[in-house]
Amino acid sequence: MSIVTEIEQLFAARGDSEYGGEAVSQREHALQAAAAAVADGADEPLVAAALLHDVGHLLHDLPADAAEAGIDDHHENSAARFLAAHFGPEVCEPVRLHVAAKRYLTAVEPDYLAKLSGPSVTSLLLQGGPMNAVEQEAFRANPHWQAALRLRRYDEAAKVAGAATPSLTHFLPLLARVARDEPRSTG
């Protein structure tokens, strides 16, 4: 099965689940993040990362309120591992780093914490809180750190109930173009 078909099936099976205490579903959140990336002029790999950044939430069986119960699902790592067999680092690294980007931004931008939703603040505490100076330096050493910051901002903006977005089907050709192992059209 192709990765695009697998992603489509994953969203069909689990995309309507609650997005961790927010007013949107997992699918709505993913589509809003991808739409924000497109509106920002992001390249196709970053749009794919925006769409897929929280796919790790769809890969486990923890309840939607796991963070409220004190459980960090480490979804950024499971998502990056899931995607790594099919996508390059320009997709996988921003996905893997999007939680670190939240920790970074809360450390370096004084007003960023106030912009986070309640559930995002709860998960931030489970994820280690704002980065210290050593962690910030290590984060900036990754060549994809700036893409991760952009992705983080798309993530935070993607929690609007009822927001109009393109459908998942709209983004599937983009995923096929970005995936390493998808058949390419020669026409």
C-alpha positions in Angstrom: 0.0 0.0 0.0 1.3 3.5 -0.8 2.0 5.9 2.0 -0.6 8.3 0.6 -3.3 5.6 0.7 -2.2 4.7 4.2 -2.4 8.3 5.3 -5.8 8.6 3.7 -7.1 5.5 5.5 -5.6 6.6 8.8 -7.5 9.9 8.6 -10.7 8.1 7.5 -10.5 5.8 10.5 -9.3 8.2 13.2 -9.4 11.7 11.8 -12.7 12.6 13.4 -11.3 12.0 16.9 -11.0 14.9 19.3 -7.9 17.0 19.0 -6.7 17.0 22.6 -9.3 19.2 24.3 -9.5 21.7 21.4 -12.7 22.6 19.5 -11.5 20.8 16.3 -11.0 17.2 15.2 -7.6 15.7 14.3 -8.5 16.1 10.6 -9.7 19.7 11.0 -6.5 20.6 12.8 -4.3 18.9 10.1 -6.2 20.6 7.3 -6.1 24.0 9.0 -2.4 23.7 9.6 -1.8 22.7 5.9 -4.0 25.6 4.7 -2.0 28.0 6.9 1.2 26.8 5.4 -0.2 27.3 1.9 -1.4 30.8 2.8 2.1 31.5 4.1 3.7 30.5 0.8 5.5 27.4 2.3 7.1 25.0 -0.1 5.5 21.6 -0.6 7.5 19.7 2.0 6.5 22.1 4.7 2.9 22.0 3.6 3.1 18.2 3.9 4.8 18.5 7.3 2.0 20.9 8.4 -0.7 18.4 7.3 1.1 15.4 8.9 2.7 17.0 12.0 0.2 15.4 14.5 -0.3 12.0 12.7 1.4 10.5 15.8 -1.9 11.1 17.7 -3.6 8.8 15.2 -1.1 6.0 15.7 -1.7 5.2 19.3 -4.7 4.2 21.4 -4.4 6.7 24.2 -7.5 8.7 25.1 -7.8 12.2 23.7 -7.4 13.6 27.2 -4.1 11.8 27.9 -2.3 15.1 28.5 -4.8 16.1 31.1 -4.1 12.7 32.8 -0.4 13.6 32.9 0.6 11.4 29.9 2.9 12.8 27.2 2.3 10.6 24.1 5.5 11.7 22.4 3.5 12.0 19.2 6.1 14.1 17.5 8.6 11.2 17.6 6.1 8.5 16.6 5.0 10.7 13.7 8.5 11.3 12.5 9.3 7.5 12.7 6.1 6.7 10.8 6.9 9.2 8.1 10.7 8.6 7.8 10.4 5.5 5.6 8.5 7.6 2.9 9.5 11.2 3.3 12.8 13.1 3.5 14.1 15.2 6.4 12.5 18.3 5.0 9.1 16.8 6.0 10.2 14.6 9.0 12.4 17.0 10.8 9.9 19.8 11.2 7.4 17.2 12.3 9.8 15.8 14.9 10.8 19.3 16.1 7.4 20.9 16.3 7.1 20.2 20.0 10.6 21.4 20.6 9.7 24.6 18.6 6.9 25.3 21.1 9.4 24.9 24.0 11.8 27.2 22.1 9.3 29.9 21.4 8.0 30.0 25.0 11.6 30.6 26.1 12.6 33.3 23.5 9.4 35.2 22.9 7.9 36.7 26.0 4.4 36.8 24.7 4.3 33.4 23.1 3.1 31.5 26.1 0.1 33.8 26.4 -0.9 32.9 22.8 -1.1 29.2 23.6 -4.5 27.5 24.2 -5.1 25.8 27.5 -4.5 22.3 26.2 -1.3 23.4 24.6 0.0 24.9 27.9 -0.9 21.6 29.6 1.1 19.6 27.0 4.0 22.1 27.2 4.5 21.3 30.8 4.5 17.6 30.1 7.0 18.1 27.3 9.5 19.9 29.4 8.4 23.5 29.6 10.4 26.4 28.1 13.9 25.5 26.9 16.9 26.5 28.8 19.9 28.1 27.0 21.7 24.9 26.2 18.5 23.3 24.8 17.9 26.5 22.7 21.4 26.2 21.2 21.0 22.5 20.4 17.6 23.3 18.7 19.2 26.0 16.6 21.9 23.6 15.5 19.4 21.5 13.6 19.2 22.7 9.9 15.4 22.4 10.0 14.8 24.5 13.1 13.4 27.5 11.2 11.0 25.3 9.3 9.9 23.8 12.7 9.2 27.3 14.0 7.0 28.1 10.9 5.2 24.7 11.4 4.7 25.5 15.1 2.9 28.8 14.2 0.7 26.9 11.7 -0.1 24.4 14.5 -1.2 27.1 16.9 -3.4 28.8 14.3 -5.1 25.5 13.4 -7.6 25.3 16.2 -10.6 27.3 14.8 -14.0 25.5 15.0 -15.7 25.5 11.6 -12.9 27.0 9.6 -13.1 26.4 5.9 -10.2 24.4 4.4 -9.5 22.3 1.4 -10.3 18.6 1.9 -7.7 15.9 2.6 -8.2 14.7 -1.0 -7.0 18.1 -2.1 -3.6 17.6 -0.4 -3.1 13.9 -1.5 -1.4 14.8 -4.8 1.0 17.1 -3.0 1.9 14.2 -0.6 2.5 11.9 -3.6 4.8 14.5 -5.1 6.8 14.9 -1.9 6.9 11.2 -0.9 10.1 9.4 -1.9 8.4 6.2 -2.9 5.3 7.3 -4.7 5.0 6.7 -8.4 5.6 9.9 -10.4 3.4 11.0 -13.2 5.4 11.3 -16.4 2.6 13.1 -18.4 
